[in-house]
Amino acid sequence: GGGSVAHKSVSATFKTDLGYLMEAINAADPHFVRCVNPNSQKQAELFENQKAVEQLRCGGVIEAVRMCRESYPSRYSHLDFYGTFNCLCPNVQGADMRQKVSAMMQTLKIDAAKYRLGKSMVLLKREVVDNMERMRAQLLGGRAVVLQNTVRRFIAKRELAQKRDVRRKYASVVKLQSICRRTITRAKYVRMVQAVRLQERKRREEEDRKRQEESAIRSASAAQKAALAQQQDQEAQQQAQVIKQTAHSSRAAVLQGLGGDGESEDDDNDNEVVGYLEDEEKGSKKDNYAVEQPSKSRALTAQDDTAPVSPLCIRIQVHAEGITEALLFHVDLLASAIRQAVMIKDHKSFLKVHPNTFRGQAAIEWLRGHAARALFGSEAEKEKNQQLSRSVALLLGQKLLAVGVFRQVTGSLTKPLEDPNALFRFHEDEKEGPLLNCRSIWFQNAREPLLVVSELLYTMLNLRLKMPEKDLRDSEELNNFTAAAAELQLVNINDLSRIQLLAFFLNAYNLMVLHAHVVRGSLDDSDFKTQKIPFTRDNQYMIAAYNYS
């Protein structure tokens, strides 16, 4: 009959699997990892100390650690312990390893309660092992330092010896090079000295040769001149003899023709007549020259005396209805008329009072209605429209401002005459203004710039030298000088060269400093010494229609 098949039960299967698991565990070196939940919120980087301690206590970890510390966690065999800590006690002796370990414990004076010595192993507490490890690290570390010191010293000595050898070789090479260079340089110097001496010797020989040639030439020239002079003297003597003989022969012939009685008288009269004729001829030439020269000088003098003085005028081109017309305006007449027409008073602007000022708009309006009536010239057509356009009036006002009839006090800097609040002041009304040489309207053309500034500087120096301690501010001499200095407003410096411009402005600067010190300075020179820059900057001259400080 057929046999039955035996089936494994559940318990048999579990037992078989458990046996396999235990075999795998025993064959391996298991490590158990216990996880600790850091917080109950499941957030990163959040650690709750109390929760972690509770988990460790519940898991028995803290109790296992305490029990481990109470026991002997460190375990060494006798051979491993002796090989590890033998350096602490190198002189211990014993029959076997157990006796040597016991001797080491006694030498290190370790408490008997902190270790247990068995037949094959020694058990120690954690603090004993830590202390022995620290002692061993110190000992081995010190010996390592000594060993490193020795090796480094050996290496340094060897490198120093090599460097000294290299330096010695380098010094030898440098010395050899210096010897070679000195020899070569000395040879070059010797050759150069020889060449210079040879050139000097040749130069001296050439100079001696030239000197001898020049002396020979001078001697020959002197001899030639002496011979020529002697020859000329001889020729002159011969000519004199010839003339004398000719005159004597002609005189004798004349006397023979006249007769014997009237010989002396006629001779004297002849001499007188000849002498008179010669004097008359010479005198006539002199008289003619003397007459011509004064006539020319008188003509020049008369021309200079009657030279026309052209007044200062402004020329403006006006374009209207396809016709271009040139208008000439007399500056003196316009200035006087504007001064009488506008209202000159003390105006207040920005909480400051500006004395003797007028508004530019008033001057422009007057120029529009009345400036054309002041046309320069007697042939102006009176039937034409005398009203000027605003642009022409503005241009005329800008030219008057440019030539220095009046100056701007307040208002816009770009378009001052179009600003209704802009204030202006005539230079005649400048009492404390920066300009020093503007006291009247111009009346004639100026002379040469260098001549004008030189005369003014000479006049100011004479005033300071003659009256050094006198206050010249209200004196007649200073008023005359100020009137003369107004001529600087008309000088033409455009045609001067660079050197002439430099000389002109140097003299003008010195003149300005002296003038400003006389007008607004103190007698003891204290203001000029302490405030030189602002003193010279705040005082100005008008030169060729421009202000200079």
C-alpha positions as CSV (number, residue, x, y, z in Angstrom):
1,G,0.0,0.0,0.0
2,G,1.1,3.7,-0.4
3,G,2.7,5.6,2.5
4,S,1.3,8.9,3.8
5,V,3.3,12.4,3.6
6,A,4.0,14.2,6.9
7,H,3.2,17.9,6.9
8,K,5.1,20.5,9.1
9,S,3.2,22.2,11.7
10,V,3.3,25.9,12.5
11,S,5.4,25.4,15.6
12,A,8.0,23.4,13.6
13,T,8.2,26.1,10.9
14,F,8.7,28.8,13.6
15,K,11.4,26.8,15.3
16,T,13.2,26.2,12.1
17,D,13.2,30.0,11.2
18,L,14.2,31.0,14.7
19,G,17.2,28.6,14.4
20,Y,18.3,30.2,11.1
21,L,17.9,33.7,12.7
22,M,20.0,32.8,15.7
23,E,22.7,31.3,13.5
24,A,22.8,34.5,11.4
25,I,23.0,36.7,14.6
26,N,25.7,34.6,16.1
27,A,27.7,34.7,12.9
28,A,27.5,38.5,12.7
29,D,28.5,41.4,15.2
30,P,25.2,43.0,15.8
31,H,24.7,46.6,16.9
32,F,21.4,47.8,18.1
33,V,20.3,51.4,17.3
34,R,17.6,53.0,19.3
35,C,15.7,55.9,17.7
36,V,14.7,58.9,19.9
37,N,11.8,61.2,18.8
38,P,13.1,64.8,19.4
39,N,9.7,66.5,19.5
40,S,6.0,65.8,19.3
41,Q,5.3,68.5,16.6
42,K,7.4,66.7,14.0
43,Q,9.4,69.8,13.2
44,A,13.0,70.1,12.0
45,E,15.7,71.5,14.3
46,L,13.4,71.4,17.4
47,F,14.7,69.3,20.3
48,E,12.7,68.8,23.6
49,N,15.0,67.7,26.4
50,Q,12.3,66.3,28.6
51,K,10.8,64.2,25.9
52,A,14.2,62.7,25.0
53,V,15.0,61.9,28.6
54,E,11.6,60.2,29.1
55,Q,12.2,58.0,26.0
56,L,15.7,57.0,27.2
57,R,14.4,56.2,30.7
58,C,11.5,54.2,29.4
59,G,13.8,52.3,27.0
60,G,16.2,51.4,29.8
61,V,19.1,53.2,28.2
62,I,19.9,55.4,31.2
63,E,19.7,52.4,33.5
64,A,22.0,50.4,31.2
65,V,24.5,53.2,31.1
66,R,24.5,53.6,34.9
67,M,25.0,49.8,35.3
68,C,27.8,49.9,32.8
69,R,29.5,52.7,34.6
70,E,29.1,50.9,37.9
71,S,30.9,47.9,36.4
72,Y,34.2,47.7,34.5
73,P,33.4,48.6,30.8
74,S,37.0,48.6,29.6
75,R,38.5,45.1,29.1
76,Y,42.0,44.3,27.9
77,S,43.9,41.1,27.7
78,H,47.2,41.0,29.5
79,L,49.3,41.2,26.3
80,D,47.3,44.1,24.8
81,F,47.3,46.1,28.1
82,Y,51.1,45.6,28.4
83,G,51.8,46.6,24.8
84,T,49.6,49.6,25.0
85,F,50.7,51.2,28.3
86,N,54.2,49.8,28.6
87,C,55.6,53.2,27.7
88,L,54.3,54.6,31.1
89,C,56.3,52.0,33.0
90,P,59.2,50.8,30.9
91,N,61.1,49.2,33.8
92,V,58.5,46.8,35.2
93,Q,59.5,43.1,35.6
94,G,57.6,39.9,36.1
95,A,57.6,36.2,35.5
96,D,54.6,36.3,33.2
97,M,52.2,38.9,31.8
98,R,49.9,38.8,34.7
99,Q,52.7,39.8,37.1
100,K,53.9,42.5,34.8
101,V,50.3,44.0,34.6
102,S,50.1,43.8,38.4
103,A,53.4,45.6,38.7
104,M,52.3,48.3,36.3
105,M,49.1,48.9,38.4
106,Q,51.2,49.3,41.5
107,T,53.7,51.6,39.8
108,L,50.9,53.8,38.5
109,K,49.3,53.7,41.9
110,I,45.8,52.8,40.7
111,D,43.2,52.1,43.3
112,A,42.4,48.4,43.6
113,A,38.6,49.1,43.6
114,K,38.9,50.6,40.1
115,Y,40.3,47.5,38.3
116,R,40.0,43.7,38.5
117,L,42.9,41.5,37.4
118,G,41.8,38.1,36.1
119,K,43.7,35.1,34.8
120,S,43.6,36.2,31.1
121,M,42.1,39.8,31.2
122,V,42.2,43.0,33.2
123,L,39.0,45.0,33.8
124,L,39.1,48.7,34.4
125,K,36.8,51.6,35.0
126,R,36.3,54.4,32.4
127,E,38.1,57.1,34.4
128,V,41.2,55.0,34.9
129,V,41.5,54.3,31.2
130,D,40.9,58.0,30.4
131,N,43.7,59.0,32.8
132,M,46.1,56.5,31.4
133,E,45.3,57.5,27.8
134,R,46.0,61.1,28.6
135,M,49.3,60.3,30.3
136,R,50.3,58.1,27.3
137,A,49.3,60.9,24.8
138,Q,51.4,63.5,26.7
139,L,54.4,61.2,26.8
140,L,54.3,60.1,23.2
141,G,53.5,63.7,22.1
142,G,56.6,65.1,23.9
143,R,58.8,62.4,22.3
144,A,57.3,63.1,18.9
145,V,58.1,66.8,19.4
146,V,61.7,66.0,20.3
147,L,62.0,63.7,17.3
148,Q,60.5,66.4,15.0
149,N,62.9,69.0,16.5
150,T,65.9,66.8,15.8
151,V,64.8,66.0,12.2
152,R,64.0,69.7,11.5
153,R,67.4,70.8,13.0
154,F,69.2,68.3,10.8
155,I,67.3,69.4,7.7
156,A,67.9,73.1,8.5
157,K,71.6,72.5,9.0
158,R,71.8,70.7,5.7
159,E,70.0,73.6,3.9
160,L,72.2,76.2,5.6
161,A,75.3,74.4,4.5
162,Q,73.9,74.2,0.9
163,K,73.1,78.0,1.0
164,R,76.5,78.8,2.4
165,D,78.1,76.8,-0.4
166,V,75.9,78.6,-3.0
167,R,76.7,82.0,-1.5
168,R,80.4,81.2,-1.5
169,K,80.2,80.2,-5.1
170,Y,78.2,83.3,-5.9
171,A,80.7,85.5,-4.1
172,S,83.5,83.9,-6.1
173,V,81.6,84.5,-9.4
174,V,80.8,88.1,-8.4
175,K,84.5,88.8,-7.5
176,L,85.6,87.3,-10.8
177,Q,83.1,89.4,-12.7
178,S,84.2,92.6,-10.8
179,I,87.8,91.9,-11.7
180,C,86.9,91.4,-15.3
181,R,84.8,94.5,-15.4
182,R,87.4,96.6,-13.6
183,T,90.0,95.5,-16.1
184,I,87.8,96.2,-19.1
185,T,86.7,99.6,-17.7
186,R,90.2,100.6,-16.9
187,A,91.3,99.7,-20.4
188,K,88.5,101.8,-21.8
189,Y,89.3,104.7,-19.5
190,V,93.0,104.6,-20.5
191,R,92.1,104.6,-24.2
192,M,89.6,107.5,-23.6
193,V,92.3,109.5,-21.7
194,Q,94.7,108.9,-24.5
195,A,92.2,110.0,-27.1
196,V,91.3,113.1,-25.1
197,R,95.0,114.0,-24.7
198,L,95.6,113.4,-28.4
199,Q,92.6,115.7,-29.2
200,E,93.8,118.3,-26.8
201,R,97.3,118.2,-28.3
202,K,95.8,118.5,-31.8
203,R,93.5,121.3,-30.7
204,R,96.4,123.3,-29.2
205,E,98.5,122.7,-32.4
206,E,95.6,123.9,-34.5
207,E,95.1,127.0,-32.3
208,D,98.8,127.8,-32.5
209,R,98.7,127.4,-36.2
210,K,95.6,129.6,-36.5
211,R,97.2,132.2,-34.2
212,Q,100.3,132.3,-36.3
213,E,98.3,132.6,-39.5
214,E,96.2,135.4,-38.0
215,S,99.3,137.2,-36.8
216,A,100.8,136.8,-40.2
217,I,97.6,138.0,-41.8
218,R,97.5,141.0,-39.5
219,S,101.1,141.8,-40.2
220,A,100.5,141.6,-43.9
221,S,97.4,143.7,-43.6
222,A,99.1,146.3,-41.5
223,A,102.0,146.4,-44.0
224,Q,99.5,146.6,-46.9
225,K,97.6,149.4,-45.2
226,A,100.8,151.3,-44.4
227,A,101.9,151.0,-48.0
228,L,98.5,152.0,-49.3
229,A,98.5,155.0,-46.9
230,Q,102.0,156.0,-48.0
231,Q,100.9,155.7,-51.7
232,Q,97.8,157.8,-51.0
233,D,99.9,160.4,-49.3
234,Q,102.2,160.5,-52.2
235,E,99.3,160.8,-54.6
236,A,97.8,163.5,-52.5
237,Q,101.1,165.4,-52.5
238,Q,101.4,165.0,-56.2
239,Q,97.8,166.2,-56.8
240,A,98.4,169.1,-54.5
241,Q,101.6,170.1,-56.4
242,V,99.7,169.7,-59.7
243,I,96.8,171.9,-58.4
244,K,99.3,174.4,-57.0
245,Q,101.2,174.6,-60.3
246,T,98.0,174.9,-62.3
247,A,96.6,177.7,-60.1
248,H,99.9,179.5,-60.2
249,S,100.1,179.3,-64.0
250,S,96.5,180.4,-64.4
251,R,97.0,183.3,-61.9
252,A,100.2,184.4,-63.7
253,A,98.4,184.4,-67.0
254,V,95.6,186.5,-65.6
255,L,98.0,189.0,-64.1
256,Q,99.9,189.3,-67.3
257,G,96.7,190.2,-69.2
258,L,95.6,192.8,-66.7
259,G,98.7,194.8,-66.3
260,G,101.0,195.7,-63.5
261,D,99.3,198.6,-61.6
262,G,96.0,197.1,-60.7
263,E,97.4,193.7,-60.0
264,S,97.0,193.6,-56.2
265,E,93.5,195.2,-56.2
266,D,92.1,192.9,-58.8
267,D,93.7,190.0,-57.1
268,D,92.0,191.0,-53.9
269,N,88.6,191.6,-55.6
270,D,88.9,188.3,-57.4
271,N,89.4,186.5,-54.2
272,E,86.5,188.4,-52.6
273,V,84.2,187.6,-55.5
274,V,85.1,183.9,-55.5
275,G,84.7,183.7,-51.8
276,Y,81.3,185.4,-51.9
277,L,80.0,183.2,-54.6
278,E,81.0,180.1,-52.7
279,D,79.4,181.3,-49.4
280,E,76.3,182.4,-51.2
281,E,75.9,179.0,-52.9
282,K,76.4,177.2,-49.6
283,G,74.1,179.5,-47.8
284,S,71.4,179.1,-50.3
285,K,71.4,175.4,-49.8
286,K,71.2,175.7,-46.1
287,D,68.4,178.3,-46.3
288,N,66.4,176.1,-48.6
289,Y,66.7,173.2,-46.2
290,A,65.9,175.3,-43.2
291,V,62.8,176.6,-44.9
292,E,61.5,173.2,-46.0
293,Q,62.0,171.5,-42.7
294,P,59.9,173.9,-40.5
295,S,57.1,174.0,-43.1
296,K,56.8,170.2,-42.8
297,S,56.8,170.3,-39.0
298,R,54.2,173.1,-38.9
299,A,52.0,171.1,-41.2
300,L,52.2,168.1,-39.0
301,T,51.7,170.2,-35.9
302,A,48.6,171.7,-37.4
303,Q,47.3,168.4,-38.4
304,D,47.7,167.0,-34.9
305,D,46.1,170.1,-33.4
306,T,43.1,169.9,-35.6
307,A,42.6,166.1,-35.4
308,P,38.9,165.4,-35.2
309,V,37.7,163.7,-32.0
310,S,35.1,161.1,-32.9
311,P,32.5,160.4,-30.2
312,L,31.7,156.9,-29.0
313,C,28.9,155.5,-31.1
314,I,26.9,152.3,-31.4
315,R,26.1,151.0,-34.8
316,I,23.0,148.7,-35.2
317,Q,21.8,147.0,-38.4
318,V,17.9,147.2,-38.6
319,H,16.0,145.0,-41.1
320,A,12.5,146.1,-41.8
321,E,10.3,145.7,-44.9
322,G,13.2,144.3,-47.0
323,I,15.4,147.3,-46.3
324,T,18.6,147.2,-44.2
325,E,19.4,150.4,-42.4
326,A,22.4,151.2,-40.2
327,L,21.6,153.3,-37.2
328,L,24.4,155.2,-35.3
329,F,23.6,156.1,-31.7
330,H,25.7,158.6,-29.7
331,V,26.5,157.0,-26.3
332,D,26.8,160.2,-24.5
333,L,23.5,161.5,-25.7
334,L,21.7,158.2,-25.0
335,A,23.2,157.9,-21.5
336,S,22.2,161.5,-20.6
337,A,18.7,161.1,-22.0
338,I,18.1,157.8,-20.3
339,R,19.4,159.2,-17.0
340,Q,16.9,162.0,-17.2
341,A,14.0,159.8,-18.3
342,V,14.1,156.9,-15.9
343,M,13.3,157.1,-12.2
344,I,16.5,156.8,-10.2
345,K,15.8,156.1,-6.5
346,D,16.4,153.6,-3.7
347,H,14.8,150.3,-4.7
348,K,14.1,147.5,-2.3
349,S,14.7,143.9,-3.5
350,F,14.8,140.8,-1.3
351,L,14.9,142.7,1.9
352,K,17.8,144.8,0.7
353,V,17.9,148.4,-0.3
354,H,19.8,149.3,-3.5
355,P,20.5,153.0,-3.7
356,N,20.6,155.1,-6.9
357,T,19.1,152.3,-9.1
358,F,16.5,152.1,-11.9
359,R,14.6,149.3,-13.6
360,G,15.8,148.0,-16.9
361,Q,12.3,147.7,-18.4
362,A,11.9,151.5,-18.0
363,A,15.1,152.1,-20.0
364,I,14.0,149.7,-22.7
365,E,10.6,151.4,-23.1
366,W,12.2,154.8,-23.3
367,L,14.6,153.4,-26.0
368,R,11.7,152.1,-28.0
369,G,10.0,155.5,-28.2
370,H,12.8,158.0,-28.1
371,A,16.2,156.4,-29.1
372,A,15.6,156.9,-32.8
373,R,15.4,160.6,-32.3
374,A,19.0,160.7,-31.1
375,L,20.3,159.4,-34.4
376,F,23.9,160.4,-35.0
377,G,24.1,162.7,-38.0
378,S,22.3,165.6,-39.4
379,E,20.9,163.9,-42.5
380,A,18.5,161.6,-40.8
381,E,15.1,161.4,-42.4
382,K,12.6,162.9,-39.9
383,E,9.6,161.6,-41.8
384,K,10.4,158.0,-41.0
385,N,8.8,156.2,-38.2
386,Q,10.9,156.9,-35.1
387,Q,9.5,154.0,-33.1
388,L,12.0,151.1,-32.5
389,S,11.0,147.5,-32.2
390,R,11.5,145.8,-28.9
391,S,14.2,143.5,-30.3
392,V,16.2,146.5,-31.6
393,A,15.7,148.3,-28.2
394,L,16.9,145.2,-26.3
395,L,20.0,145.0,-28.6
396,L,20.7,148.7,-28.0
397,G,20.3,148.3,-24.3
398,Q,22.7,145.2,-24.3
399,K,25.3,147.2,-26.1
400,L,25.0,150.1,-23.7
401,L,25.4,147.6,-20.9
402,A,28.4,146.0,-22.6
403,V,30.3,149.3,-23.1
404,G,29.8,150.2,-19.5
405,V,27.3,153.0,-19.4
406,F,25.5,151.2,-16.5
407,R,25.8,147.9,-14.8
408,Q,23.4,145.3,-13.5
409,V,22.8,145.1,-9.7
410,T,20.1,142.5,-9.4
411,G,18.0,140.2,-11.7
412,S,18.5,137.5,-14.2
413,L,22.1,136.8,-15.4
414,T,21.2,135.4,-18.8
415,K,18.6,138.0,-20.0
416,P,18.8,140.9,-17.5
417,L,17.1,143.6,-19.6
418,E,14.0,141.3,-20.1
419,D,13.6,140.7,-16.4
420,P,11.0,143.2,-15.1
421,N,12.5,143.1,-11.6
422,A,16.1,143.7,-12.7
423,L,17.8,146.8,-11.3
424,F,20.6,148.7,-12.8
425,R,22.8,151.6,-11.8
426,F,24.7,154.2,-13.8
427,H,28.5,154.2,-13.2
428,E,28.3,157.9,-12.3
429,D,26.1,156.9,-9.3
430,E,28.5,154.3,-8.0
431,K,29.5,155.5,-4.6
432,E,30.7,152.3,-3.0
433,G,30.7,150.0,-6.0
434,P,33.7,147.9,-7.1
435,L,34.7,150.1,-10.1
436,L,37.4,152.7,-9.3
437,N,37.9,154.4,-12.7
438,C,34.3,155.2,-13.8
439,R,33.2,158.7,-12.8
440,S,32.0,160.3,-16.1
441,I,30.8,159.4,-19.6
442,W,33.6,159.0,-22.2
443,F,34.3,162.1,-24.3
444,Q,37.1,161.1,-26.7
445,N,39.1,158.2,-28.1
446,A,41.8,156.8,-25.9
447,R,45.6,156.9,-26.6
448,E,47.9,153.9,-26.7
449,P,47.1,151.5,-23.8
450,L,50.7,151.2,-22.6
451,L,51.2,154.9,-22.6
452,V,47.9,155.5,-20.7
453,V,48.6,153.0,-18.0
454,S,52.2,154.1,-17.6
455,E,51.2,157.7,-17.1
456,L,48.5,156.8,-14.6
457,L,50.9,154.6,-12.6
458,Y,53.5,157.3,-12.5
459,T,50.9,159.8,-11.4
460,M,49.7,157.6,-8.6
461,L,53.2,156.9,-7.4
462,N,54.0,160.6,-7.3
463,L,50.8,161.2,-5.2
464,R,51.8,158.5,-2.7
465,L,55.4,159.7,-2.4
466,K,54.5,163.4,-2.1
467,M,51.7,162.8,0.5
468,P,52.4,159.5,2.2
469,E,50.4,160.3,5.4
470,K,47.6,162.4,4.0
471,D,44.1,161.0,3.4
472,L,43.5,161.5,-0.3
473,R,39.9,160.3,-0.5
474,D,38.3,163.7,-0.8
475,S,41.2,165.6,-2.3
476,E,41.3,167.4,-5.6
477,E,44.3,165.4,-6.7
478,L,42.4,162.1,-6.4
479,N,39.4,163.5,-8.2
480,N,41.6,164.6,-11.1
481,F,43.3,161.2,-11.1
482,T,39.9,159.4,-11.2
483,A,38.8,161.5,-14.1
484,A,42.0,160.6,-15.9
485,A,41.7,156.9,-15.1
486,A,38.4,156.8,-16.9
487,E,40.4,156.8,-20.2
488,L,41.1,153.1,-19.5
489,Q,37.5,152.4,-20.5
490,L,38.3,153.2,-24.1
491,V,41.7,151.7,-24.7
492,N,42.0,149.1,-27.5
493,I,43.9,146.1,-26.3
494,N,43.0,143.7,-29.1
495,D,45.9,144.8,-31.3
496,L,48.5,144.3,-28.6
497,S,51.0,141.5,-28.7
498,R,51.4,138.9,-25.9
499,I,54.4,140.7,-24.3
500,Q,52.5,144.1,-24.6
501,L,49.4,142.6,-23.0
502,L,51.5,141.2,-20.1
503,A,53.2,144.5,-19.5
504,F,49.8,146.4,-19.7
505,F,48.0,144.2,-17.2
506,L,51.0,144.1,-14.8
507,N,51.0,147.9,-14.7
508,A,47.2,147.9,-14.5
509,Y,47.3,145.5,-11.5
510,N,49.8,147.6,-9.6
511,L,47.8,150.8,-10.4
512,M,44.6,149.2,-9.3
513,V,46.1,148.0,-6.0
514,L,47.5,151.5,-5.2
515,H,44.2,153.2,-6.3
516,A,42.0,150.9,-4.2
517,H,44.3,151.3,-1.2
518,V,44.0,155.1,-1.5
519,V,40.3,155.1,-1.9
520,R,39.1,152.3,0.4
521,G,42.2,151.2,2.4
522,S,43.4,152.2,5.8
523,L,46.4,154.4,6.5
524,D,48.3,151.7,8.4
525,D,48.0,149.1,5.7
526,S,46.3,146.7,8.1
527,D,43.4,145.7,5.8
528,F,45.7,145.0,2.8
529,K,48.0,142.8,4.8
530,T,45.3,140.7,6.5
531,Q,42.8,140.6,3.7
532,K,44.9,140.8,0.5
533,I,42.8,138.4,-1.7
534,P,39.3,139.9,-1.0
535,F,40.7,143.4,-1.0
536,T,42.1,143.0,-4.5
537,R,39.1,141.0,-5.7
538,D,36.4,143.5,-4.6
539,N,38.0,146.5,-6.3
540,Q,37.7,146.6,-10.1
541,Y,38.8,148.6,-13.1
542,M,36.8,148.9,-16.3
543,I,39.2,148.3,-19.2
544,A,37.9,148.2,-22.8
545,A,34.3,147.8,-21.6
546,Y,35.1,144.8,-19.4
547,N,35.6,144.7,-15.6
548,Y,38.9,143.4,-14.2
549,S,39.7,142.8,-10.6
